[in-house]
Amino acid sequence: MEDAARETAQWHHLVDDAVEREDAAAEDEDGGREERNGRSDNPRGGDGGASHCGGSYDDMRMRAIERLLIQLNAAYGGPAWHGPSLRELLDGVTEEQARARPIANAHSILEIVVHIRAWMDAVSERLAGSERELTTEEDWSDVARTSWPAVLEELDNAESRVCDAVARLRPEDLDKPVAGKRYSVYALVHGLIQHNLYHAGQISLLKKALG
């Protein structure tokens, strides 16, 4: 419980840092825009006090970093709208259960979790500018000598790294293409969230099959 509380506090700290940077950037941008447009501080002066109902595109884009962090945290540790989060599904799973194959021709929970962790780290590296690609062996690793508690610890560390990478993004980074790819940074982070939840669904089915 103490570890979970520390993780939750860390995610909130990351969100707060991102929001502070976004607010500062918004103030700088608004100040520059007003100077360029010759607006006065008087809301009735200058251009007649024109408003942007619901905020500007730049404001929405800056707030997107905060929303991405919230969604990453919800999908990983909860509370998630759809049901149990990834980490909640793994609570109480024993090593024997993690290695079991209750469904023919399906991966084990252990293999899926190692796969998730590998892609979380790949995304962290891509967010830092790397053209990181996973090899076949990295994508679905041999877990014969892998410890289940160690895998869970590595998964938590990978979540910390990817949240930190997202929190370090600048608003203008979201629309930029990922190095070596045709999709944007924004799409990459959403893709990771979707990937985690896709495999969380598989883990849920495997747990039901285990009885």
Secondary structure, 3 states (H helix, E strand, C coil): CHHHHHHHHHHHHHHHHHHHHHHHHHHHHHHHHHHHHCCCCCCCCCCCCCCCCCCCHHHHHHHHHHHHHHHHHHHHHCCCCCCCCHHHHHCCCCHHHHHCCCCCCCCCHHHHHHHHHHHHHHHHHHHCCCCCCCCHHHHCCCCCCCCHHHHHHHHHHHHHHHHHHHHCCCHHHCCCECCCCCCEHHHHHHHHHHHHHHHHHHHHHHHHHHC
